[in-house]
C-alpha cells in the first residue's frame, strides 16, 4: 500500500474514532441534562431557617449533616405540664436528613423531620411530672407532639402537653369553705349556677359578667360578695391569674380576713381571674343552710399552693364630737364605731413538700369606723332653786338656805349670816380665822388658818437667808 493510501486510511480511522467518542460524550451529557437531570432546589427554598436555594439535594443533605451535632448540643425543648416547665433531653433526638431533604418542596419554607424515642419521653414525663399517670396512648401522643414542635429547627422550642386531649385523670386541686350568712333568696340560685361550671383553658372569668348574664332575682351584693369570696379563696390555691379583686369598706363578719372579693353592681366592683393553663378546670360551688363550699377539679398540678394570713394589726377608732340644734340635752350616739384592721396575705409555692417560693398576695386595709357623739349647740341652764314646804330653799349646788338665813351644806357645815361657820363638831370658825369651842371659855385662835390652834403649834427656830435676814415662818 502506497503512502497516500495509508494516510487516507489512517485519517479515516482517526476521524471515525473521534466521531464515536464525541457522539458518546454528547449523548452522556444530553442524557444527564435532559433525560436524567440532577435534582436541585429552586429560588426562595428554605429548610428550617437555612437557605438551600439552587442547591442540589445531595449538597443540601451534606450541608445539614454538619449542623446536626451543633444543633443538638445547643438547642432546648421546654415542655410545660400544667404549672411546671421542664427541659427535655435532646441527646438522643434524631434529625432524619434523607426524609427532610426528600420531603422539601422547592420555593417554599420547609420543616425538618425529627424522631424522638418514646422510651426517653416516658422516662422524662414520669420524672418531671410525678403527679400525673400517663398512659401508653398519652406517651405516644406527647412524643408525636414534641416531634412536630421541633420541626422548625429553632434553638429554643416551647410546647405545652397538658391539653384536654390527655387521658390524665381529673381530681380536686383546690377547695375552700366557711359558714355563710346569706340574707336573700336569690343567693342559692347563683350558687346553683356555679355548680359544675367549666373554666375553659386560657379564658377569663368575670363575676359581674356572669351575674349580668344570668340575671338572678332578689340577691344582695353582700351575698354575691360571700359567693365571690369563696371562689377567690379557691382560685388563690392554684396558678390562676387574679386580674381584678377588691375589698369592702368594713371588716367582714362571715368571710375570713384576707379572702374577701367584694362585689358592687352599681359601682362596677368586680372579681376577675384567668385560667392560664392549656387545660380546662371545673368549678363546683355548693351551699347548705349554713355553710358554703367551693372547689376546682382538673388535671393535677405539680406544685401545691398554701395561703397564709399574717397577724392582724388593729386600729382603734377616734371619738368625734359634733353639735346640733336638734339635740337639746345630754348626747346622742350617731355612730357606735368599730376597730379597723390591716392584714397581710401571702402564698407559698411548694414542691415535694418543700417551699420553693413565697409570693405577696395583698395587703387588706379596713379603716376604723370612728365613734360619733352629738351634743347640744348651747350649754343647758342651771336648774332654779326649789322652795320646800318648811320654808327652806334647796339650791342647785345642793346647799339648803334656812329661814333664819343660815346655809347648810350637804356635809353638815352651816354658814351663818355674820360670816362665821358652824362646823359639824359644834365648833365655830369666825371671820377672823379664830375657832370658838362652845364648851371652852377661851377662844381657840388659829391665826394662819391651817386648822391647828396657835397654842398647839410647835415653836420653830427662826430661819435666816444668806445675808443674815430672818425669813418669816
C-alpha positions in Angstrom: 0.0 0.0 0.0 1.5 3.3 -1.0 1.9 6.1 1.4 -1.0 8.1 0.1 -3.5 5.3 0.5 -2.1 4.6 4.0 -2.5 8.2 5.0 -6.1 8.3 3.8 -6.9 5.1 5.7 -5.3 6.4 8.9 -7.2 9.7 8.7 -10.4 7.9 8.1 -9.9 5.7 11.2 -8.9 8.6 13.4 -11.9 10.7 12.3 -14.2 7.8 12.9 -12.8 7.3 16.4 -13.1 11.0 17.3 -16.7 11.0 16.0 -17.6 8.0 18.0 -16.0 9.5 21.2 -17.7 12.8 20.6 -21.1 11.3 20.0 -20.7 9.1 23.1 -19.8 12.1 25.3 -22.5 14.3 23.8 -25.0 11.5 24.4 -24.0 11.2 28.0 -24.2 14.9 28.6 -27.6 15.0 26.9 -28.8 12.1 29.0 -27.7 13.8 32.2 -29.1 17.2 31.0 -32.4 16.2 29.6 -33.2 12.6 30.3 -31.7 12.2 33.9 -31.1 15.7 35.3 -29.7 16.1 38.9 -32.4 17.3 41.4 -31.8 20.9 42.5 -33.8 23.3 44.8 -35.1 26.4 43.1 -35.0 30.0 44.4 -36.5 31.0 47.8 -36.3 27.5 49.2 -35.7 27.1 53.0 -35.4 24.2 55.3 -35.9 25.5 58.8 -34.1 28.8 58.8 -31.4 27.7 56.3 -31.5 28.9 52.6 -31.0 26.0 50.3 -31.9 27.8 47.1 -30.1 26.4 43.9 -28.5 23.6 45.9 -28.7 20.0 44.7 -30.4 17.6 47.1 -27.1 15.8 47.9 -25.4 19.1 48.6 -28.2 20.2 50.9 -28.0 17.0 52.8 -24.3 17.4 53.3 -24.9 21.0 54.5 -27.2 19.8 57.3 -25.1 16.8 58.2 -22.5 19.1 59.6 -25.0 21.1 61.6 -26.9 18.3 63.4 -24.5 17.8 66.2 -24.1 21.6 66.8 -27.9 21.9 67.0 -28.3 19.0 69.3 -25.8 20.4 71.8 -27.3 23.9 71.9 -31.0 23.5 71.3 -33.6 23.5 74.1 -37.0 21.9 74.2 -39.1 23.3 77.1 -42.1 21.2 78.0 -44.9 22.5 80.1 -47.4 20.4 82.0 -50.0 22.5 84.0 -47.9 24.7 86.3 -44.4 23.3 85.7 -42.0 23.6 82.8 -39.0 21.2 82.4 -36.2 20.8 79.8 -36.5 17.7 77.6 -33.2 15.8 77.0 -32.3 16.0 73.3 -29.2 13.8 73.4 -31.0 11.0 71.6 -33.1 13.2 69.3 -32.5 12.4 65.6 -33.0 14.6 62.5 -33.9 12.3 59.6 -31.9 14.1 56.9 -32.9 11.9 54.0 -36.6 12.3 54.8 -36.1 16.1 55.4 -34.4 16.7 52.1 -36.7 14.3 50.1 -39.9 15.9 51.5 -38.7 19.5 51.0 -40.7 21.5 48.3 -38.8 23.9 46.1 -39.6 27.6 46.5 -41.2 27.3 50.0 -40.5 27.1 53.7 -39.9 23.5 54.7 -39.5 21.7 58.1 -37.1 19.2 59.5 -38.2 15.6 60.2 -37.4 14.7 63.8 -37.6 11.4 65.6 -37.7 11.0 69.4 -37.6 7.9 71.5 -40.9 7.0 73.2 -38.9 5.4 76.0 -37.0 8.7 76.5 -40.3 10.6 76.5 -41.9 8.2 79.0 -38.9 8.5 81.4 -38.9 12.2 81.1 -42.6 12.5 81.9 -42.5 10.2 84.9 -39.6 12.0 86.4 -40.7 15.6 85.9 -44.5 15.4 86.3 -44.9 12.7 89.0 -48.5 13.7 89.9 -49.9 12.6 86.6 -50.3 9.0 85.4 -49.5 9.0 81.7 -50.9 6.0 79.7 -49.1 4.5 76.7 -51.5 6.3 74.4 -50.7 9.6 76.2 -46.9 9.0 75.8 -47.2 8.2 72.1 -49.4 11.3 71.5 -47.0 13.5 73.5 -44.0 12.1 71.7 -45.5 13.0 68.3 -46.4 16.4 69.6 -42.8 17.1 70.6 -41.5 15.9 67.2 -43.9 18.3 65.4 -42.9 21.1 67.7 -39.2 20.6 66.8 -39.8 20.8 63.0 -38.8 24.4 62.6 -35.4 23.7 63.9 -35.3 26.7 66.3 -32.7 27.0 69.1 -35.5 27.2 71.7 -38.8 25.4 71.3 -41.7 25.6 73.8 -44.6 23.1 73.9 -47.4 22.6 76.3 -48.7 19.0 76.6 -51.4 19.3 79.2 -54.4 20.0 77.0 -57.8 18.4 77.3 -56.8 15.6 74.8 -54.7 13.9 77.5 -56.2 10.9 79.4 -54.8 12.0 82.8 -57.5 11.6 85.5 -59.1 14.7 87.0 -59.0 15.3 90.7 -59.8 18.1 93.2 -56.9 20.6 93.0 -58.2 23.3 95.3 -61.0 23.8 97.8 -62.3 26.2 100.5 -65.3 26.9 102.6 -66.8 28.6 105.7 -70.1 29.5 107.4 -72.2 31.9 105.3 -74.8 34.4 106.3 -77.0 34.6 103.2 -79.9 37.0 103.6 -81.5 36.9 100.2 -83.4 34.1 98.4 -81.5 34.6 95.2 -78.2 33.6 96.7 -78.9 29.9 96.3 -79.8 30.5 92.6 -76.3 31.9 92.0 -74.7 29.0 93.9 -76.5 26.5 91.7 -75.5 28.3 88.5 -71.8 27.9 89.6 -72.2 24.2 90.2 -70.2 22.2 87.6 -69.1 25.4 85.8 -66.3 24.8 83.3 -63.4 27.3 83.2 -62.0 26.8 79.7 -58.3 26.8 79.0 -56.8 30.3 78.6 -60.2 32.0 79.3 -61.0 34.9 81.7 -64.0 34.8 84.1 -65.8 37.9 85.2 -68.2 37.5 88.2 -70.2 40.6 87.1 -70.5 39.4 83.5 -71.7 36.0 84.9 -74.3 37.7 87.1 -75.5 40.1 84.4 -75.9 37.2 82.0 -78.0 35.0 84.4 -79.9 37.9 86.0 -80.7 36.3 89.4 -83.8 37.6 91.2 -83.6 39.1 94.7 -79.9 38.7 95.6 -77.9 41.3 97.5 -74.4 42.5 96.8 -73.4 41.2 100.3 -74.5 37.7 99.4 -72.7 38.0 96.0 -69.6 39.1 97.9 -69.7 35.9 100.0 -70.0 33.7 96.9 -67.3 35.5 95.0 -65.0 35.3 98.1 -65.4 31.6 98.3 -64.4 31.3 94.7 -61.5 33.7 95.2 -60.2 31.6 98.2 -60.2 28.6 95.9 -58.5 30.3 93.0 -55.7 31.5 95.2 -54.6 27.9 95.7 -53.9 27.4 92.0 -51.7 29.0 89.4 -54.7 31.1 88.1 -54.1 34.8 87.5 -56.2 37.1 89.6 -56.9 40.1 87.3 -59.3 42.2 89.5 -60.2 41.9 93.1 -61.4 44.5 95.7 -62.5 44.6 99.4 -65.3 46.4 101.1 -65.1 49.3 103.5 -65.9 47.4 106.7 -64.3 44.4 108.2 -66.4 41.4 107.0 -68.2 39.4 109.6 -68.5 35.9 107.9 -65.7 36.0 105.4 -62.2 35.2 106.7 -59.9 38.2 106.7 -57.7 38.4 103.6 -60.1 36.4 101.5 -62.8 38.9 100.7 -63.7 39.6 97.0 -66.2 42.4 97.1 -69.0 42.8 94.5 -70.8 46.1 94.0 -73.0 46.1 90.9 -73.9 49.8 91.0 -70.2 50.8 91.2 -68.9 48.1 88.8 -66.7 46.5 91.5 -65.9 43.1 90.0 -63.9 39.9 90.7 -62.0 38.7 87.6 -59.5 35.8 87.1 -57.9 33.9 84.2 -57.2 30.2 83.7 -53.6 30.4 82.4 -53.4 26.6 81.8 -53.8 24.7 78.5 -56.5 22.5 80.1 -59.9 23.3 81.4 -60.9 23.1 85.1 -64.3 22.7 86.6 -65.6 25.0 89.4 -68.0 23.4 91.9 -69.8 25.8 94.3 -72.4 24.4 96.8 -74.2 25.7 99.9 -76.4 24.3 102.6 -78.3 26.1 105.3 -75.2 27.4 107.0 -72.0 26.6 105.0 -70.7 27.5 101.5 -68.1 25.2 99.8 -66.0 25.9 96.6 -63.6 23.6 94.8 -61.8 23.3 91.4 -61.1 20.0 89.7 -58.9 19.1 86.7 -55.6 17.6 85.8 -53.5 17.7 89.0 -50.9 20.4 89.5 -47.3 19.6 90.2 -47.0 22.3 92.8 -49.2 22.9 95.8 -50.2 26.4 96.9 -50.8 27.4 100.5 -52.4 30.7 101.7 -51.0 32.4 104.8 -52.8 35.2 106.6 -50.4 37.3 108.6 -51.1 38.7 112.1 -53.8 41.3 112.3 -52.9 44.9 113.2 -55.9 46.5 114.9 -56.6 50.2 114.5 -58.7 51.9 117.2 -61.4 54.4 116.3 -61.3 58.1 117.3 -64.1 59.9 119.2 -65.7 62.7 117.1 -67.9 65.2 118.9 -70.5 67.0 116.9 -73.0 69.7 117.9 -76.6 70.0 116.6 -79.6 72.2 117.3 -81.7 69.0 117.2 -80.1 67.8 120.4 -81.4 69.7 123.4 -79.7 67.9 126.3 -77.2 65.1 127.0 -75.7 63.5 124.0 -76.8 61.3 121.1 -74.5 58.5 119.8 -74.8 58.8 116.0 -72.2 56.0 115.3 -71.0 53.4 117.8 -67.7 53.0 115.9 -65.6 49.9 115.4 -61.9 48.9 115.2 -60.1 48.9 111.8 -57.6 46.2 110.8 -54.6 45.7 108.5 -53.8 42.1 107.4 -51.1 40.8 105.1 -51.8 37.8 102.8 -49.0 35.7 101.2 -48.9 32.5 99.2 -46.3 29.7 99.3 -45.5 27.5 96.4 -44.4 24.0 97.4 -42.8 21.2 95.5 -42.4 17.7 97.1 -43.3 19.2 100.4 -40.6 21.9 100.2 -41.2 25.6 100.0 -39.7 26.9 96.8 -41.3 30.4 96.5 -43.2 32.9 98.6 -45.5 35.4 96.9 -47.2 38.5 98.3 -50.9 38.4 97.5 -52.4 41.5 99.1 -52.4 44.0 102.0 -56.0 44.4 103.1 -56.8 47.6 104.9 -60.1 48.2 106.6 -60.1 51.7 108.2 -61.7 52.1 111.7 -65.2 53.5 112.0 -65.0 56.4 114.3 -67.4 56.9 117.2 -69.6 60.0 116.7 -71.4 61.7 119.6 -73.7 64.6 119.0 -74.2 67.4 121.7 -76.5 70.4 122.1 -75.3 73.7 120.5 -75.7 75.6 123.9 -74.9 74.7 127.4 -78.1 73.9 129.3 -79.2 76.4 132.0 -78.7 75.5 135.7 -81.8 74.4 137.5 -83.6 77.0 139.6 -83.6 76.9 143.5 -86.5 74.8 144.9 -88.6 76.2 147.9 -89.6 73.5 150.3 -92.9 73.4 152.4 -90.9 74.0 155.6 -89.6 77.3 154.2 -86.2 76.1 153.4 -84.8 76.5 149.9 -82.7 73.8 148.1 -80.1 75.4 145.9 -78.8 73.9 142.6 -75.4 73.2 144.3 -77.1 71.0 147.0 -77.0 73.5 149.8 -80.1 74.5 151.8 -80.9 78.1 152.8 -82.8 78.1 156.1 -85.5 80.7 157.1 -83.0 82.2 159.6 -80.6 83.0 156.8 -78.1 80.2 157.6 -77.0 77.9 154.7 -76.5 74.3 155.4 -74.0 72.3 153.2 -74.5 68.6 152.4 -71.6 67.8 154.8 -73.5 69.4 157.7 -71.5 72.7 157.7 -73.6 75.8 158.5 -72.7 79.2 157.2 -74.1 81.9 159.4 -75.3 85.4 158.4 -72.4 87.0 160.2 -69.9 85.2 158.1 -69.0 82.6 160.7 -69.2 78.9 160.0 -70.6 76.3 162.4 -68.7 73.1 161.8 -70.3 69.6 162.2 -68.4 69.1 165.5 -70.1 72.2 167.0 -67.1 74.5 166.8 -67.4 77.9 165.1 -64.9 79.3 162.7 -65.1 83.1 163.0 -64.5 85.5 160.1 -61.1 86.4 161.6 -60.0 82.8 161.5 -60.4 82.1 165.2 -62.3 78.9 166.1 -64.6 79.1 169.1 -65.5 75.9 171.0 -68.8 76.5 172.9 -67.6 74.0 175.6 -64.5 76.2 176.3 -64.3 79.7 177.8 -61.2 80.7 175.9 -61.5 81.1 172.2 -59.3 78.9 170.0 -57.1 81.1 167.9 -55.9 79.8 164.5 -54.3 82.8 163.0 -52.8 81.1 160.0 -56.0 79.2 159.1 -54.3 75.8 158.9 -56.8 74.1 161.3 -54.2 73.8 164.1 -54.7 76.2 167.1 -51.8 78.6 167.6 -51.2 77.3 171.1 -50.8 73.7 169.7 -48.3 74.6 167.1 -44.7 73.9 167.9 -42.4 76.8 168.1 -39.7 76.7 165.4 -36.3 78.3 165.4 -36.2 81.3 163.1 -34.6 80.8 159.7 -32.2 83.3 158.1 -31.2 83.9 154.5 -27.5 84.2 153.3 -27.5 87.9 154.1 -28.5 87.2 157.7 -32.0 88.5 157.4 -34.7 86.4 159.2 -37.1 84.6 157.0 -40.7 84.8 158.1 -42.1 81.5 159.1 
